[in-house]
Amino acid sequence: MSITISDTTPRVQYTASGGQTAFSVPFEFFADADLVVIKTSGGTDTTLSLASSPSSAAQYSVTGAGASGGGSITLGGASTNGDIYTIYRELPIARTTDFSASGSFPVETLNTELDKIVAMSQQLERDLKFSPKASASTS
């Protein structure tokens, strides 16, 4: 699978209207399990569960894995007005492919590996934005 990784932060946040069940994911991800969905209601965070056929608002399904431009999540039940949904990509920081020293060269696999490296870099950039920082002039 080769996708184009756009220069988009791999995190989005929505404030739900009452009864809303669908939310766009405007960044690329490789598998359904790459997404984390957190519902914040009354100051309490709840991490939702991925399910192929969600049956409650505590579960969600995903479309668009492996597609350039992202996809969407759908809750298994209606949201409450004012709930905040945070969706972000969370890939394990690991190399998953090893290329042999001889034989055919799998270009498709290389493209996927490079896409994942860029995606991991975006995650690190996202995480750094939420970290305290010293100014560039600090000694």
N, C-alpha and C positions, 0 to 999 in steps of 0.2 A: 504494500500500500504506500503510495507516494502522495503526499498532500503538500499544499503550499502553506507554510506557517506565516501568517501575517504578523505585522508589528502591533499586536494587540495584547494588553495586559490579560493574563489568564485568570481573571477574577471579575465578577460582575455582581451587583447588588440591586435588588428590587424591593419596593414597598408594595405589597399586594393590595389589590382592591378586593372587597368581599366576594368570595366565590371563585376567585381566579385559580386556575389549575395549570396553566401553561406559561413557561418562561423561556425566553431565548437564551442560547449560549453562544455569544458572538466571537468565540475563539475556538481554535482547533483542538481536538482531543482524539486519541487513538482507539480507545475502548471505553465502553460505558462505565467501567469501574474506575476510570481515570478522574471522574468528577466527584467532588464532595459537595453536598448541599446542606446548609445549616439554616434552620428557621429560628429567628429571634422573635420572641413574643413576650411582652412584659419584662424585658431585660434578661430573659432566660434563653440560652442557646440550646437547641436540640439538633443533633446531627441526624438527618433522615437516612432511611435505608433504601438501597437500590433494589428494585424488584421488577421482574419482567412483566408482571401483571399486578401493579400496585392496587391495594384494596383500602387504603386509608391515607389521610393527609400526612402521615408519618413515613410514607413510602413514595418513591418516584420511579418513573421509567425514563429512558433516554433514547433519543434519535439523533443521528448525525455523526456517530463515531467514524473517524477516518475520512471525513469530508472536509474539503477546504471551505472555510467560512463558518464552521461550527455547526450547531444543531439546536436542540431544545430538550427541556425536561418537562414531564407532565406528572403532576401530583395525583395520587390515588383518591384524593378527596379535596373538597373545597378549602381554600385558605380563608383566614379571617382578615377583615379589613385592618390594615396597618401592620400586619406581620411583615417582617423583613426576611428576605431570602438571599443568602449569600451563596454563590456558586463559584467554585474554583477548580482548576486542574491541579491534580497532585500525582505526578509521575514519580516512581521510585528513581532515585539518582543511581543508576547502574548501567553498565554496558551489557546488553543482552545478546549481542552478536559477535562471533569471532570468525574471521575470514581465513580460509586455508591459504597456505603459502604457494600452492600450485593448483592447477585445474581451472575450471570456469569461474568467472567473477560475477556474483549475483548483484547486478546494478540496482535492481528494485530493493533488495535488502539494504544496500548501502544508502539509498535515498531515504528509506524509513529510519535508519539509524541516525543519519544527519538531521532529519526532521525532529527526532526525539531529543537530540543534543540541543538544538535551538529551543525546543519547548522547555527543557530542563533549565536552560539559561534564563528564559523568561520567568520561570517560577522563582529562581533565585533573585532576580531583579524585583519581582513582586514582593518577596519576603523582606528584602533590604529596604523597600519603601516604608515598611511598617516598623523598622528598627530605629532606635535612637542613634543619632550620628553626631560626631564632633565636626566642627567646621574644618574646611581645608587648611586653614591657617593655624589650627591647634598644634602645639608642639608635644 
